[in-house]
Each structure stands twice: as C-alpha cells, then as structure tokens.
Amino acid sequence: MRTDNYRKMSLDELKKKAKSAQLNAYLLTGMIIVQTIVGVFLLFTDGFSVFTIMPIVFIPILIVSFKNLKMIKDQIASRDT
C-alpha cells in the first residue's frame, strides 16, 4: 500500500490499521522463529530439506510488513503534531 492511500485515511482508521499491521508483523516474526527452530531440528535429525530454508523465504515478507507498519506510524505521527 502506498503512502498516498494512508494520507486519505482518517486518524482512527490509521490507528486500527497500525494495530492490525503490528499484530500481523509480530505473528509473522513468531512463525519465522518457530520455522527456524523446526528447520534446525530437522537438519540435525533428517538432514537438509526444504524446511531448512523455508524461514529464509519469509524474511522479505517480514521486511515489507515492518516497512508498512513504519509508514503507518509515520503518518499517524505527522497528524498528531
């Protein structure tokens, strides 16, 4: 989502969006951590598999999630001042 769309939203909508974006980003972080632990465990027990590299695939999605969250928080901060 672009910053232009965030500019058109009201402050209440932005706060709701920030809350859900933060929850999504933290859940994704938790899932990546769990996947990493399972991948390392499976690496040592069964050898190399797709589950070993699976967390690496989701890291770009996590970066985009936190970037969007930052844009929303910046938009909220610019309206509060």
ChimeraX attribute file (.defattr): number of C-alpha atoms within 10 A of each C-alpha:
attribute: neighborCount
match mode: 1-to-1
recipient: residues
	/A:1	8
	/A:2	9
	/A:3	12
	/A:4	8
	/A:5	8
	/A:6	18
	/A:7	14
	/A:8	10
	/A:9	13
	/A:10	11
	/A:11	16
	/A:12	10
	/A:13	12
	/A:14	18
	/A:15	16
	/A:16	11
	/A:17	17
	/A:18	19
	/A:19	15
	/A:20	13
	/A:21	18
	/A:22	17
	/A:23	13
	/A:24	16
	/A:25	21
	/A:26	15
	/A:27	13
	/A:28	17
	/A:29	18
	/A:30	12
	/A:31	14
	/A:32	19
	/A:33	13
	/A:34	13
	/A:35	19
	/A:36	18
	/A:37	14
	/A:38	14
	/A:39	21
	/A:40	17
	/A:41	14
	/A:42	16
	/A:43	16
	/A:44	9
	/A:45	9
	/A:46	9
	/A:47	11
	/A:48	13
	/A:49	11
	/A:50	10
	/A:51	16
	/A:52	18
	/A:53	15
	/A:54	14
	/A:55	20
	/A:56	13
	/A:57	10
	/A:58	15
	/A:59	14
	/A:60	10
	/A:61	13
	/A:62	18
	/A:63	13
	/A:64	12
	/A:65	18
	/A:66	16
	/A:67	13
	/A:68	19
	/A:69	21
	/A:70	15
	/A:71	16
	/A:72	23
	/A:73	17
	/A:74	14
	/A:75	18
	/A:76	19
	/A:77	11
	/A:78	9
	/A:79	11
	/A:80	8
	/A:81	5
